Amino acid sequence: MRQPHPPSRLHTRTCGTFAAVLALLLPLGCASDSDSGRSGIDVAIYQRAEVDRASLLRAENERLRDDLRQAEEALVLAESGLRGNHSRADAVSSLAEARIEVERAADLAPWRSAAIQEAREKLDEADGQIVAGNFGAALFFVYRATRMAELLEREAQMVRERPGTKYVRMPKINMRAGPSTSDAVVDVLTEGMPVFPELREHAWTLVRATSGSVGWVHESLLRDER
């Protein structure tokens, strides 16, 4: 009977280099016995990333469900002509408080600039609804912006509670599948984004992003403080 050929040098190198990606998809894949410990670590890293991402997604889903409920209530009020249920004073004071909350979230989570801009746009829309005398609609947009700010603050708290968090120091950097510039780009991170270091190999660090992405970045592209 023909004996199976042992793994080639290229095969072994491929398994070691791309273990961070393959471990999640093929936990029993082509890694050799000497790589089994490394693969187990990689699986744990992906599991932690998925837990973080799932937590943020649950919070986002809760916000969307509440937004839908508020929208339905606003539509009922509009159809019923019940414009007097909310006063101008209620809308103005709620808008002022929401602006404070959104700017606080912007300070705590500056890496989420797109979400912060969206929240500010919701507040501008609320302001326009107040001018038009639609106080119930204004409160709806205020509520949406406030919920977005709360979600950003929750993410910022998660970052603060992780020991050893580092931050992207360049406008844009590549997160790669392996610890070299020849490996595939799996994500692009922007300046100020927090990442959680997991492993280090020479001048490269395997990190997790708050989005759930996992990959390698050169340590010179990271800093300790935001």
Backbone as JSON, one array per atom type, in Angstrom:
{
  "sequence": "MRQPHPPSRLHTRTCGTFAAVLALLLPLGCASDSDSGRSGIDVAIYQRAEVDRASLLRAENERLRDDLRQAEEALVLAESGLRGNHSRADAVSSLAEARIEVERAADLAPWRSAAIQEAREKLDEADGQIVAGNFGAALFFVYRATRMAELLEREAQMVRERPGTKYVRMPKINMRAGPSTSDAVVDVLTEGMPVFPELREHAWTLVRATSGSVGWVHESLLRDER",
  "N": [[0.85, -1.2, 0.0], [0.52, 2.24, -0.84], [2.24, 4.71, 0.9], [1.04, 7.67, 2.54], [2.13, 10.93, 1.49], [4.26, 13.03, 3.43], [3.42, 16.26, 4.88], [4.24, 19.03, 2.8], [6.92, 21.52, 2.81], [5.95, 24.01, 2.01], [3.24, 23.67, 2.46], [3.16, 23.39, 5.28], [4.15, 25.9, 6.05], [2.15, 27.55, 5.06], [-0.06, 26.84, 6.61], [0.8, 27.65, 9.15], [1.14, 30.41, 8.83], [-1.38, 31.41, 8.08], [-2.98, 30.73, 10.19], [-4.51, 32.26, 11.94], [-6.74, 32.97, 10.47], [-7.73, 30.58, 9.32], [-8.24, 28.99, 11.54], [-10.71, 29.57, 12.69], [-12.55, 28.84, 10.7], [-11.78, 26.25, 9.94], [-11.24, 24.44, 12.32], [-10.08, 21.98, 12.68], [-8.2, 21.76, 10.75], [-5.4, 21.98, 8.48], [-3.24, 22.27, 10.18], [-0.2, 21.26, 11.7], [0.87, 18.87, 14.26], [2.54, 20.32, 15.94], [1.51, 22.81, 15.69], [-0.88, 22.79, 16.98], [-1.41, 23.87, 19.53], [-1.18, 26.61, 19.03], [-3.29, 26.94, 17.19], [-5.47, 26.43, 18.84], [-5.38, 28.65, 20.51], [-5.89, 30.64, 18.62], [-8.53, 30.04, 17.89], [-9.82, 30.65, 20.3], [-9.39, 33.4, 20.36], [-10.94, 34.28, 18.19], [-13.41, 33.52, 19.18], [-13.71, 35.25, 21.37], [-13.82, 37.65, 19.99], [-16.21, 37.3, 18.6], [-18.0, 37.25, 20.74], [-17.82, 39.89, 21.68], [-18.72, 41.27, 19.4], [-21.29, 40.22, 19.15], [-22.48, 41.18, 21.47], [-22.55, 43.96, 20.99], [-24.15, 43.95, 18.7], [-26.55, 42.98, 19.74], [-27.26, 45.12, 21.38], [-27.57, 47.09, 19.42], [-29.71, 46.01, 17.97], [-31.71, 46.15, 19.91], [-31.95, 48.91, 20.08], [-32.9, 49.49, 17.5], [-35.35, 48.16, 17.52], [-36.69, 49.64, 19.49], [-36.7, 52.1, 18.21], [-38.42, 51.53, 16.08], [-40.8, 51.05, 17.46], [-41.23, 53.61, 18.56], [-41.54, 55.03, 16.17], [-43.91, 53.92, 15.2], [-45.7, 54.77, 17.16], [-45.52, 57.53, 16.76], [-46.63, 57.71, 14.21], [-49.23, 56.88, 14.72], [-50.11, 58.97, 16.33], [-49.95, 61.05, 14.5], [-51.82, 60.28, 12.55], [-54.08, 60.34, 14.07], [-54.35, 62.94, 14.7], [-53.42, 63.96, 17.08], [-51.82, 66.26, 18.14], [-51.34, 67.72, 20.35], [-50.27, 66.35, 22.47], [-47.65, 66.62, 23.22], [-45.52, 69.18, 24.39], [-43.95, 72.29, 23.34], [-41.98, 73.04, 25.1], [-41.25, 70.59, 26.26], [-40.1, 69.3, 24.04], [-37.97, 71.05, 23.35], [-36.36, 71.07, 25.7], [-35.7, 68.35, 25.86], [-34.26, 68.04, 23.51], [-32.02, 69.66, 24.01], [-30.81, 68.25, 26.11], [-30.24, 65.88, 24.77], [-28.33, 66.71, 22.9], [-26.16, 67.21, 24.55], [-25.67, 64.61, 25.43], [-25.0, 63.28, 23.05], [-22.66, 64.63, 22.28], [-21.06, 63.95, 24.38], [-20.81, 61.2, 23.91], [-19.42, 61.4, 21.52], [-16.98, 62.32, 22.4], [-16.15, 60.17, 23.95], [-16.07, 58.0, 22.2], [-14.51, 58.57, 19.7], [-13.69, 57.22, 17.41], [-15.89, 56.32, 16.14], [-16.95, 58.05, 14.12], [-18.75, 58.25, 11.95], [-21.2, 57.26, 12.95], [-21.61, 59.1, 14.97], [-21.95, 61.45, 13.5], [-24.33, 60.79, 12.21], [-26.07, 60.72, 14.41], [-26.01, 63.41, 15.15], [-27.23, 64.53, 12.93], [-29.79, 63.55, 13.25], [-30.58, 65.05, 15.45], [-30.54, 67.6, 14.36], [-32.65, 67.31, 12.61], [-34.69, 67.0, 14.47], [-34.68, 69.55, 15.55], [-35.61, 71.0, 13.35], [-38.21, 69.97, 13.21], [-39.3, 70.99, 15.54], [-39.35, 73.72, 14.98], [-41.28, 73.61, 13.0], [-43.45, 73.02, 14.48], [-44.05, 70.41, 15.09], [-44.01, 68.66, 17.6], [-44.13, 66.1, 18.7], [-42.96, 64.54, 16.68], [-40.45, 65.68, 16.74], [-39.51, 64.82, 19.24], [-39.31, 62.13, 18.7], [-37.1, 61.98, 16.91], [-35.18, 62.98, 18.63], [-35.12, 60.96, 20.53], [-34.11, 58.83, 19.01], [-31.49, 59.73, 18.42], [-30.47, 59.87, 20.99], [-30.5, 57.18, 21.78], [-28.61, 56.14, 20.0], [-26.34, 57.43, 20.95], [-26.15, 56.25, 23.47], [-25.49, 53.63, 22.78], [-22.95, 53.99, 21.65], [-21.58, 54.87, 23.89], [-21.67, 52.58, 25.42], [-20.03, 50.9, 23.92], [-17.63, 52.33, 24.2], [-17.2, 52.0, 26.93], [-16.72, 49.26, 27.04], [-14.27, 49.21, 25.72], [-12.68, 50.66, 27.51], [-12.59, 48.93, 29.64], [-11.02, 46.82, 28.84], [-7.91, 45.51, 29.39], [-4.71, 46.68, 28.26], [-5.45, 47.8, 25.83], [-4.94, 49.11, 22.57], [-4.42, 51.76, 20.12], [-5.13, 52.83, 16.8], [-2.69, 54.59, 15.01], [-2.33, 55.9, 12.62], [-3.83, 57.53, 9.69], [-5.11, 55.54, 8.06], [-4.84, 52.02, 8.22], [-3.78, 48.72, 7.27], [-5.28, 45.69, 8.16], [-4.11, 42.48, 8.34], [-4.12, 39.05, 7.07], [-2.01, 37.55, 7.94], [1.26, 37.76, 9.56], [2.78, 39.68, 7.84], [3.58, 41.93, 5.14], [2.93, 40.83, 2.76], [0.74, 39.26, 3.09], [-2.84, 38.77, 2.8], [-5.17, 41.52, 2.88], [-7.51, 41.93, 5.39], [-9.12, 43.74, 6.61], [-9.63, 47.29, 6.95], [-8.43, 49.69, 9.08], [-9.14, 52.73, 10.82], [-7.75, 55.88, 11.94], [-7.35, 56.24, 15.44], [-9.04, 54.16, 16.14], [-9.83, 51.62, 18.5], [-8.07, 48.63, 19.41], [-7.7, 45.22, 20.46], [-4.96, 43.66, 21.64], [-3.7, 40.35, 21.05], [-1.77, 38.33, 20.35], [1.79, 38.29, 19.73], [4.15, 38.47, 17.16], [7.31, 38.72, 16.32], [7.63, 41.85, 14.93], [4.95, 42.18, 14.64], [1.47, 42.25, 15.55], [-1.27, 40.35, 16.6], [-4.56, 41.29, 16.53], [-7.82, 42.21, 17.85], [-10.61, 43.94, 16.64], [-13.18, 46.32, 17.59], [-15.29, 45.93, 15.93], [-15.3, 43.25, 15.49], [-13.53, 42.16, 13.72], [-10.55, 40.27, 13.09], [-7.07, 40.17, 12.96], [-3.7, 40.76, 11.7], [-1.49, 43.42, 12.53], [1.15, 45.79, 12.0], [3.27, 46.6, 14.69], [4.26, 49.19, 14.83], [2.29, 50.79, 13.91], [0.5, 51.23, 15.85], [-0.57, 52.75, 18.94], [-0.3, 53.42, 22.5], [-2.01, 55.17, 23.87], [-5.13, 56.91, 23.39]],
  "CA": [[0.0, 0.0, 0.0], [1.32, 3.47, -0.92], [2.17, 5.53, 2.1], [0.75, 9.07, 2.23], [3.28, 11.83, 1.56], [4.21, 13.98, 4.56], [3.12, 17.63, 4.43], [5.38, 19.75, 2.23], [7.34, 22.72, 3.54], [5.03, 25.09, 1.67], [1.98, 23.37, 3.14], [3.32, 23.69, 6.7], [4.29, 27.35, 6.21], [0.84, 28.16, 4.82], [-0.91, 26.59, 7.76], [1.24, 28.47, 10.27], [0.96, 31.84, 8.56], [-2.78, 31.78, 8.01], [-3.73, 30.05, 11.26], [-5.47, 33.19, 12.55], [-7.97, 32.97, 9.68], [-8.24, 29.23, 9.1], [-8.62, 28.3, 12.76], [-12.14, 29.72, 12.92], [-13.33, 28.12, 9.71], [-11.38, 24.85, 9.92], [-10.51, 24.21, 13.56], [-9.36, 20.72, 12.62], [-7.62, 21.83, 9.42], [-4.14, 21.39, 8.07], [-2.13, 22.55, 11.08], [0.51, 20.08, 12.19], [0.76, 18.68, 15.7], [3.25, 21.38, 16.63], [0.73, 24.04, 15.6], [-2.18, 22.59, 17.59], [-1.59, 24.83, 20.61], [-1.4, 27.91, 18.4], [-4.62, 26.95, 16.61], [-6.42, 26.56, 19.94], [-5.38, 30.06, 20.92], [-6.54, 31.42, 17.58], [-9.97, 29.81, 18.01], [-10.28, 31.41, 21.46], [-9.39, 34.81, 19.97], [-12.13, 34.5, 17.37], [-14.58, 33.39, 20.03], [-13.84, 36.49, 22.12], [-14.26, 38.67, 19.04], [-17.62, 37.08, 18.32], [-18.76, 37.65, 21.92], [-17.88, 41.34, 21.67], [-19.58, 41.71, 18.3], [-22.66, 39.83, 19.46], [-22.98, 42.1, 22.49], [-22.87, 45.23, 20.34], [-25.28, 43.74, 17.8], [-27.76, 42.9, 20.56], [-27.6, 46.49, 21.77], [-28.06, 47.78, 18.24], [-31.04, 45.47, 17.67], [-32.62, 46.72, 20.88], [-32.18, 50.3, 19.68], [-33.74, 49.51, 16.3], [-36.72, 47.79, 17.91], [-37.29, 50.78, 20.18], [-36.95, 53.12, 17.18], [-39.62, 51.12, 15.35], [-41.95, 51.3, 18.33], [-41.45, 55.06, 18.61], [-42.07, 55.46, 14.87], [-45.31, 53.51, 15.12], [-46.46, 55.67, 18.03], [-45.58, 58.84, 16.11], [-47.58, 57.61, 13.11], [-50.58, 56.84, 15.3], [-50.45, 60.32, 16.75], [-50.16, 61.87, 13.31], [-53.08, 59.88, 11.92], [-55.2, 60.68, 14.96], [-54.38, 64.38, 14.89], [-53.15, 64.26, 18.49], [-50.6, 67.05, 18.14], [-51.19, 68.43, 21.61], [-49.78, 65.48, 23.54], [-46.31, 67.04, 23.6], [-45.38, 70.63, 24.36], [-42.7, 72.81, 22.81], [-40.99, 73.02, 26.19], [-40.76, 69.21, 26.36], [-39.23, 69.01, 22.9], [-36.76, 71.87, 23.42], [-35.51, 70.6, 26.8], [-35.18, 67.02, 25.5], [-33.25, 68.24, 22.47], [-30.81, 70.18, 24.65], [-30.18, 67.14, 26.84], [-29.72, 64.92, 23.8], [-27.09, 67.25, 22.32], [-25.1, 66.96, 25.54], [-25.39, 63.17, 25.44], [-24.32, 62.92, 21.8], [-21.29, 65.17, 22.31], [-20.32, 63.12, 25.34], [-20.47, 59.97, 23.19], [-18.39, 61.75, 20.53], [-15.71, 62.42, 23.13], [-15.77, 58.85, 24.46], [-15.86, 57.06, 21.08], [-14.25, 59.35, 18.48], [-13.46, 56.36, 16.26], [-17.19, 56.06, 15.5], [-17.33, 59.36, 13.6], [-19.92, 58.16, 11.08], [-22.38, 57.12, 13.81], [-21.79, 60.38, 15.67], [-22.52, 62.38, 12.53], [-25.73, 60.41, 12.01], [-26.83, 61.16, 15.58], [-26.14, 64.87, 15.06], [-28.22, 64.81, 11.89], [-31.11, 63.3, 13.85], [-30.89, 66.19, 16.31], [-30.88, 68.71, 13.46], [-34.01, 67.04, 12.14], [-35.58, 67.31, 15.59], [-34.76, 71.01, 15.63], [-36.51, 71.43, 12.29], [-39.58, 69.59, 13.57], [-39.75, 71.93, 16.56], [-39.68, 74.95, 14.26], [-42.53, 73.37, 12.27], [-44.51, 72.78, 15.44], [-44.3, 68.97, 15.23], [-43.23, 68.36, 18.79], [-44.04, 64.64, 18.86], [-41.96, 64.07, 15.73], [-39.14, 66.14, 17.25], [-39.1, 63.92, 20.33], [-38.92, 60.86, 18.1], [-35.73, 62.09, 16.44], [-34.34, 63.12, 19.82], [-34.99, 59.63, 21.13], [-33.21, 58.03, 18.17], [-30.13, 60.2, 18.63], [-30.06, 59.49, 22.35], [-30.22, 55.75, 21.79], [-27.34, 55.94, 19.32], [-25.29, 57.86, 21.88], [-26.02, 55.23, 24.51], [-24.79, 52.48, 22.21], [-21.55, 54.36, 21.52], [-21.01, 54.9, 25.24], [-21.49, 51.19, 25.84], [-18.83, 50.42, 23.25], [-16.48, 52.99, 24.82], [-16.99, 51.36, 28.22], [-16.09, 47.97, 26.76], [-12.88, 49.49, 25.39], [-11.98, 51.08, 28.73], [-12.46, 47.8, 30.57], [-10.07, 45.84, 28.31], [-6.51, 45.88, 29.67], [-3.77, 46.62, 27.15], [-6.03, 48.3, 24.58], [-4.11, 50.01, 21.78], [-5.19, 52.57, 19.19], [-4.51, 53.05, 15.5], [-2.02, 55.88, 15.05], [-2.26, 56.46, 11.27], [-5.17, 57.74, 9.12], [-5.65, 54.24, 7.67], [-3.87, 50.94, 8.22], [-4.3, 47.44, 6.84], [-5.27, 44.5, 9.01], [-3.78, 41.41, 7.4], [-4.38, 37.67, 7.46], [-0.8, 37.0, 8.53], [2.21, 38.77, 10.03], [3.69, 40.2, 6.83], [2.91, 42.8, 4.17], [2.52, 40.02, 1.61], [-0.51, 38.56, 3.4], [-4.04, 39.44, 2.33], [-5.81, 42.5, 3.74], [-8.83, 41.45, 5.82], [-9.91, 44.9, 7.03], [-8.9, 48.56, 6.99], [-8.73, 50.38, 10.33], [-8.89, 54.16, 10.72], [-7.03, 56.49, 13.07], [-8.06, 56.33, 16.7], [-9.82, 52.97, 16.45], [-9.23, 50.75, 19.51], [-7.91, 47.21, 19.1], [-7.3, 44.43, 21.61], [-3.86, 42.76, 21.26], [-3.82, 38.97, 21.48], [-0.49, 37.64, 20.19], [2.82, 39.07, 19.07], [5.13, 37.68, 16.41], [8.31, 39.68, 15.88], [7.12, 43.23, 15.01], [3.53, 42.15, 14.28], [0.56, 41.93, 16.64], [-2.59, 39.86, 16.25], [-5.48, 42.12, 17.3], [-9.26, 42.18, 17.61], [-11.24, 45.25, 16.59], [-14.51, 46.32, 18.2], [-16.23, 45.44, 14.92], [-15.22, 41.79, 15.43], [-12.45, 41.75, 12.82], [-9.34, 39.75, 13.7], [-5.98, 40.12, 11.99], [-2.37, 41.2, 12.11], [-1.05, 44.77, 12.17], [2.51, 46.06, 12.44], [3.2, 47.3, 15.97], [4.61, 50.6, 14.67], [1.08, 51.5, 13.5], [-0.37, 51.31, 17.02], [-0.08, 53.52, 20.09], [-0.9, 53.0, 23.75], [-3.05, 56.1, 24.29], [-6.01, 57.4, 22.33]],
  "C": [[0.88, 1.23, 0.0], [1.11, 4.31, 0.33], [1.87, 6.98, 1.72], [1.99, 9.92, 2.37], [3.16, 12.76, 2.76], [3.93, 15.38, 4.04], [4.38, 18.3, 3.9], [5.73, 20.96, 3.07], [6.4, 23.88, 3.27], [3.7, 24.91, 2.38], [2.07, 23.78, 4.61], [3.4, 25.19, 6.93], [2.94, 28.04, 6.04], [-0.06, 28.01, 6.03], [-0.52, 27.47, 8.93], [0.92, 29.93, 10.07], [-0.49, 32.25, 8.63], [-3.61, 31.14, 9.12], [-4.79, 30.95, 11.86], [-6.78, 33.22, 11.8], [-8.58, 31.59, 9.59], [-8.75, 28.56, 10.37], [-10.1, 28.4, 13.03], [-12.95, 28.86, 11.98], [-13.05, 26.63, 9.7], [-10.58, 24.52, 11.17], [-9.74, 22.9, 13.57], [-8.6, 20.63, 11.3], [-6.22, 21.3, 9.35], [-2.99, 21.68, 9.01], [-1.51, 21.24, 11.56], [0.35, 19.98, 13.69], [1.44, 19.8, 16.45], [2.48, 22.68, 16.62], [-0.58, 23.94, 16.38], [-2.44, 23.57, 18.72], [-1.89, 26.21, 20.07], [-2.82, 28.0, 17.84], [-5.68, 27.1, 17.69], [-6.51, 27.98, 20.44], [-6.14, 30.9, 19.91], [-8.06, 31.26, 17.65], [-10.53, 30.63, 19.17], [-10.35, 32.9, 21.14], [-10.63, 35.13, 19.16], [-13.4, 34.42, 18.22], [-14.8, 34.66, 20.85], [-14.31, 37.62, 21.22], [-15.75, 38.54, 18.76], [-18.49, 37.47, 19.51], [-18.92, 39.16, 21.95], [-18.84, 41.83, 20.59], [-21.03, 41.38, 18.58], [-23.28, 40.77, 20.49], [-23.39, 43.43, 21.88], [-24.06, 45.09, 19.4], [-26.59, 43.63, 18.57], [-28.22, 44.3, 20.98], [-28.16, 47.28, 20.6], [-29.46, 47.3, 17.86], [-32.1, 46.02, 18.63], [-32.96, 48.16, 20.51], [-33.12, 50.37, 18.48], [-35.19, 49.13, 16.63], [-37.42, 48.95, 18.61], [-37.59, 51.91, 19.19], [-38.23, 52.8, 16.42], [-40.87, 51.38, 16.18], [-42.27, 52.79, 18.4], [-42.02, 55.58, 17.3], [-43.55, 55.11, 14.74], [-46.18, 54.42, 15.98], [-46.61, 57.05, 17.39], [-46.58, 58.83, 14.96], [-49.01, 57.59, 13.61], [-51.02, 58.23, 15.71], [-50.76, 61.21, 15.55], [-51.5, 61.56, 12.66], [-54.29, 60.3, 12.76], [-55.32, 62.18, 15.18], [-54.11, 64.79, 16.32], [-51.83, 65.03, 18.62], [-50.36, 67.7, 19.49], [-50.65, 67.59, 22.74], [-48.39, 65.87, 24.03], [-46.21, 68.55, 23.45], [-44.05, 71.02, 23.74], [-41.61, 72.75, 23.87], [-40.4, 71.62, 26.36], [-39.74, 68.92, 25.26], [-37.91, 69.77, 23.0], [-35.82, 71.36, 24.52], [-34.91, 69.23, 26.49], [-34.09, 67.13, 24.44], [-31.94, 68.74, 23.08], [-30.07, 69.07, 25.4], [-29.56, 66.14, 25.88], [-28.44, 65.42, 23.16], [-25.92, 67.03, 23.27], [-24.69, 65.49, 25.52], [-24.61, 62.75, 24.19], [-22.88, 63.42, 21.8], [-20.44, 64.41, 23.33], [-19.9, 61.81, 24.67], [-19.38, 60.24, 22.16], [-17.02, 61.84, 21.18], [-15.23, 61.05, 23.58], [-15.42, 57.88, 23.34], [-15.6, 57.81, 19.78], [-14.02, 58.5, 17.24], [-14.77, 56.04, 15.52], [-17.75, 57.37, 14.92], [-18.58, 59.32, 12.73], [-21.21, 58.06, 11.9], [-22.66, 58.42, 14.55], [-22.42, 61.41, 14.75], [-23.98, 62.07, 12.28], [-26.59, 60.88, 13.18], [-27.03, 62.68, 15.56], [-27.18, 65.26, 14.01], [-29.64, 64.56, 12.41], [-31.52, 64.48, 14.73], [-31.23, 67.42, 15.47], [-32.29, 68.55, 12.91], [-35.03, 67.35, 13.23], [-35.76, 68.82, 15.73], [-35.72, 71.55, 14.56], [-37.96, 71.11, 12.58], [-40.14, 70.52, 14.64], [-40.17, 73.25, 15.9], [-41.02, 74.81, 13.54], [-43.71, 73.11, 13.19], [-44.87, 71.32, 15.62], [-43.5, 68.43, 16.41], [-43.1, 66.86, 19.04], [-42.99, 64.06, 17.93], [-40.56, 64.48, 16.18], [-38.64, 65.22, 18.34], [-38.69, 62.56, 19.8], [-37.48, 60.91, 17.62], [-34.75, 62.28, 17.6], [-34.08, 61.76, 20.45], [-34.01, 58.77, 20.33], [-31.76, 58.44, 18.39], [-29.61, 59.79, 20.0], [-29.71, 58.02, 22.43], [-28.91, 55.43, 21.09], [-26.18, 56.33, 20.23], [-25.07, 56.83, 22.98], [-25.25, 54.03, 24.01], [-23.3, 52.78, 22.07], [-20.88, 54.4, 22.89], [-20.79, 53.49, 25.78], [-20.24, 50.6, 25.2], [-17.58, 51.03, 23.88], [-16.17, 52.37, 26.18], [-16.31, 50.01, 28.05], [-14.6, 48.15, 26.47], [-12.09, 49.84, 26.65], [-11.71, 49.9, 29.65], [-11.49, 46.74, 30.1], [-8.64, 46.29, 28.63], [-5.65, 45.76, 28.41], [-4.31, 47.11, 25.82], [-5.05, 49.25, 23.89], [-4.98, 50.7, 20.74], [-4.4, 52.78, 17.9], [-3.94, 54.46, 15.44], [-1.93, 56.56, 13.69], [-3.67, 56.66, 10.71], [-5.86, 56.45, 8.69], [-4.54, 53.2, 7.71], [-4.57, 49.65, 7.78], [-4.2, 46.4, 7.94], [-5.11, 43.31, 8.08], [-4.03, 40.02, 7.98], [-3.19, 37.02, 8.13], [0.18, 38.1, 8.86], [3.25, 39.19, 8.99], [2.89, 41.05, 5.84], [2.48, 42.05, 2.92], [1.22, 39.27, 1.86], [-1.72, 39.42, 3.02], [-4.58, 40.43, 3.37], [-7.22, 42.02, 4.09], [-9.72, 42.59, 6.29], [-9.02, 46.13, 6.98], [-9.36, 49.32, 8.23], [-8.35, 51.86, 10.19], [-8.3, 54.7, 12.03], [-7.92, 56.61, 14.3], [-8.87, 55.11, 17.06], [-9.1, 52.12, 17.5], [-9.13, 49.31, 19.02], [-7.4, 46.51, 20.35], [-6.2, 43.45, 21.2], [-4.06, 41.36, 21.85], [-2.49, 38.22, 21.44], [0.51, 38.58, 19.53], [3.8, 38.12, 18.39], [6.1, 38.66, 15.76], [7.73, 41.09, 16.02], [5.64, 43.32, 14.67], [2.69, 41.72, 15.48], [-0.78, 41.46, 16.08], [-3.6, 40.59, 17.14], [-6.93, 41.81, 16.94], [-9.76, 43.62, 17.58], [-12.63, 45.18, 17.21], [-15.58, 45.84, 17.22], [-16.28, 43.92, 14.85], [-14.14, 41.28, 14.5], [-11.23, 41.28, 13.62], [-8.26, 39.67, 12.64], [-4.71, 40.71, 12.56], [-2.11, 42.63, 11.65], [0.37, 44.96, 12.68], [2.46, 46.94, 13.69], [3.53, 48.79, 15.86], [3.39, 51.44, 14.31], [0.1, 51.67, 14.65], [0.26, 52.16, 18.1], [-0.85, 53.09, 21.34], [-2.09, 53.89, 24.16], [-3.87, 56.55, 23.11], [-5.57, 58.78, 21.89]]
}
